[in-house]
C-alpha cells in the first residue's frame, strides 16, 4: 500500500497545483491513499464549500488546523459531504477531530491535533497529548492503523509527541509551518516527519507574497494575505510504502516544482 501525505495546500495556486500534479502522480506512484492538510485552501486561511468541492476529488482524506474556522463558522453541514476532520483539541470545535474508515481489510483511524506552543489561539486548545490518549482509548479494541496530523509550530512539540505516541500511532506527520523537514524516521512501526511542507507559490514567504510579509515585519503589523495566483509552485509531500501486515517498509520525500 502506498500512502502520500501532502503539506498545507495554500490558496488558489495550491489548489491548481494539486489538480495539475496529483492525477499523474497517483498513477505513477500507484497511490492507494492520499492525505492532505487543507486549512489554507481558501485564500491562505480556512476553507469554504466551493474550495472544498474543488479540491476534494483529488484527495482521499483531508485535515485542518488553527485556521479551520477563519472563513466559514458553520462547517458541520459542509463536513458531512467529505472525509475531513479538524483538530480535536480545539474548544468549541464541532467534534470532528477523528474518523475511523475501513480501507481494504483494515480500519484506519485518522486523528487531527493542534499544538499549543507559539500558536496564537492556544488558549482555546486543550492538551493534544491527553487528547490523543482519549481518542486512542475509544478505538484501541479495533486495532486500527493510526494516522495523526499534528498541526503545530515547533519541531520540539511535534518530536515530543512522536516519542509519546509512537507505541500507539503508525504515522505522525507534522503540518502548519509550510517548510519541509528532512527528519523522516520510523520507530515502533510509527513514521514521523516534523513538517511535510506546503503546496503553493514557490516565490513566496511560506505561501504569501514577499512584499506583504516583509512589510508586516517592518511595520510590526499583521500581514495581509497576498498570495501569488500563478507562476512557479512547490508540491511538498512524503510517500510511504506499507506491506500487507501494515509494516512501514519505505519512506521518502516527494517534492515537485512546476508552473501553473
Ligand atoms: Fe496552520
Boltz pocket constraint, residues with backbone or C-beta under 6 A from the ligand:
constraints:
  - pocket:
      binder: B
      contacts: [[A, 39], [A, 65], [A, 66], [A, 67], [A, 151], [A, 176]]
      max_distance: 6.0
